[in-house]
Each structure stands twice: as structure tokens, then as C-alpha cells.
């Protein structure tokens, strides 16, 4: 590779109550500095819904009991777009799941669920059936869903597009060469392409890499001489111009802790080492998410100015920073006196955990700012970049603990 990536520092992030229980086959996504977690399976199917503040390492349970919220879900997907979370699939196979399209929307600003009534009842629009273990990605203003399996029917190779503006479904042409039936695989988007790796084809694990073009609507199999082994139940995220692929296993009972990087320019794989004394967790059917500037996918080459503006304002690296959240001691999340942020420089060495809060080292000066606050001001909203973090949440094997397993990884560039 023309640009080598440095070693990984893995750190377990202890969780304090309240927090979701440990689980696998759940769904997560990041939006506006928060991570959202929905459902999955622990000892049984779960229906809970949580929001996680990465900066404060704090969970808050959200409402998931009204009629418009989803039921218990496993191996479903959740993706964000312009302040709305789109949840698809994961229902237990039944006559009920066959009679409706399993798509739910969550408004992150108003924090409430809403369901799109079947448009096919009064139009010729078709929609996908319930499935599990599929992949879902966002490209431009559409959600693309590939594969999955339907209980008692086997693995699917359907490729669906959901236009988030018109809220209409379309089934893409599957007569061409492509990945074929697939579930428990991974998928990401970069520029005008979607990349899909591995998964199960029937009962057989795969190690193939496919790329789909948004413009030509064609699949290309990318052959490489090295790279990960056959994998299922793994996860993938975009990091700069690379795809990071973590965990999974060659079988259900053999979870891995390997982290691979695929350079999306040279299409070459590199296995990323861990720093001495830093060991990644072995996980399968976990979920991962990247936060910070380098984990934000770049917009397509010819995206509209409107899409670029929305991407920068909502899905990029900046979020409000509360001056008053810097702890004065490991047990205190509010200092006795206000502090003023003079400057902030974030690098890999500046990420620390203080007790139960994830914070950034910065130079501060105490001062009286009461005269600077307006009557209606509730918080300081100075924009600062999030640090680059890869978070791994949950997955098998489940640990004997009540709170969900959370690991953070920081990556140094050489």
C-alpha cells in the first residue's frame, strides 16, 4: 500500500447504570454525536431502544412502546439520513410480518417513531418482505438493502432501493452477475460505490469482495491475493479512503478479533496490528461504528450542493461541546465553577477516560462567565471536532455482566 496505517490501541470502556444489557444481532448507528442502539438478542429477543452519548459515556433509554415503534427485532438494520433513523427487517417470521413492510422511522429531533403506511395498497409500488441478516447502506438520498434470509425460505439475493424523498421502493435488476444469495455479510459505501464482503451463501461462509456502481448499476467481483478469511457476522466501516473490517468468524463458534484495512484506491488488504499490551476482543454478530472526521464517508463525486450542505451540517464531525461537562474529579461530572475553553487540540494521545466520562484534554481557565450568558442560553455551543474512534458494541461471546460490552479503538497513522 502507498500509505501504511499505524497500530491500534484497544480500550474497554466500562459502562455504568443505566445501560442496555449485553446482546448480539442488534442494530446501531451514529448521528449527530450520539449512538443509537435498538433490539437484538441476549437471553431472549429484545425490544429496547437507547441513545448513547460518547463524550459523557452515558446511556439514555428512549420510548419504544407505542404502536408506531418496532416489535422485538433481531439481525435488523438501522441507518441515519437527515435526522431520521430508518429501521428495516428483523421481525420473527409470521403471517403478521408477511402482511406489512418492516420499515420504521425515528425522528431524532422530536424523538418519536412513525410508520409509513403501505403505499402499495393504492399504487403499483412493490416493497420487500421481512428478512434478517441483510445489509443496509445510504448512498445519496436512497437506502440500499441487499440479501438477508427469510425463515423457512432460505437466503435471498434481492437488491432493493428505498428513495427517502419519495418514500418509494424499487427492486433493482438481479439478472446480471452479482454476489448471489447472501446474509450475515458486511456492506459500506464510498464515493459512488457500494462494497460487500463475505457472509453466508446458504450455509457456506464466503470471502469474496464485490463492488456495485451507482451509475452503471452493475456488480464487479474484486479479486485479491490476500485479505481476510471466510467470514460471517463481521462488521465494516469507512475510514478515510479505506474500509475497516473487524471480527466475525469462519463459523458461528469461532469469533475473531482481526482488524483488516482495504485501501479503496489500490484495492489491497492490510492486516492492522495492535499496540503491545493492547488486545482486541473476539466478537461475532457485534456492531461497530466510526466517529470523527476520518470515519465520515466522502460524498459522491457529483453530489448536489444541497446534499453536501446537509452532510456537513448533520453527519460530519462537529457537534456542540458543553464547557461544563469536563469533570474536576473521576466522580464528578459537573465542576463547582464554570470553565472557559481557551483552545482545544485533539490527537490520539489526548483521549482519556475519567471515571465514567470520556473527555478530551484541553487548556482551560476558570472564570466568571455569568455576564456573558444570555437569559435564554442553556449551554455553550462551541463547535469542536470529535476524535477519531472506532467503537465495538456487544456481540458474542456474551460476558457475564449486565451492561453491554463497549470497546474503543484509536488508530495511529504512520
Number of C-alpha atoms within 10 A of each C-alpha: 12 8 8 12 16 15 18 21 19 20 17 15 17 15 18 14 11 12 18 24 17 23 27 26 27 27 26 24 20 21 19 19 19 16 19 23 23 26 27 27 19 18 9 10 18 18 18 20 20 18 21 19 16 19 19 17 18 17 21 15 15 15 13 19 13 11 10 15 20 26 19 18 25 25 26 26 26 24 20 24 19 17 16 19 21 20 23 28 26 30 21 19 14 10 8 12 16 15 11 14 21 23 22 19 21 20 15 17 8 9 10 15 20 15 15 12 10 15 15 13 9 7 8 8 13 15 20 21 15 25 27 26 29 29 24 24 21 20 20 20 15 19 19 22 22 24 25 30 25 21 13 7 7 15 23 21 19 19 19 21 22 19 16 17 8 9 11 16 20 15 16 12 11 16 6 10 10 15 23 16 18 29 30 26 27 27 25 22 24 21 18 17 18 19 22 22 25 26 29 24 23 14 12 13 21 20 16 19 18 18 20 19 14 15 8 7 12 14 19 14 15 11 11 11 6 10 16 20 14 18 29 29 30 28 26 24 23 23 24 16 19 22 23 24 22 28 30 32 24 22 17 13 11 14 23 19 16 20 19 20 25 21 20 17 10 11 14 17 20 17 17 17 18 18 15 9 7 14 15 23 20 18 27 30 28 26 24 25 19 24 25 18 18 19 23 21 20 18 18 17 8 9 13 11 9 8 15 15 11 14 19 13 14 17 23 22 22 19 18 15 18 15 17 18 17 24 19 14 11 11 11 15 17 14 14 10 12 17 17 16 16 9 9 14 12 15 13 14 10 14 16 12 17 18 14 18 24 18 19 20 14 14 11 14 11 10 10 11 11 9 7 8 11 8 8 6 9 9 12 13 12 12 12 15 17 21 24 24 21 21 22 23 23 28 31 22 18 17 13 7 9 15 18 22 23 18 19 20 19 20 19 15 11 8
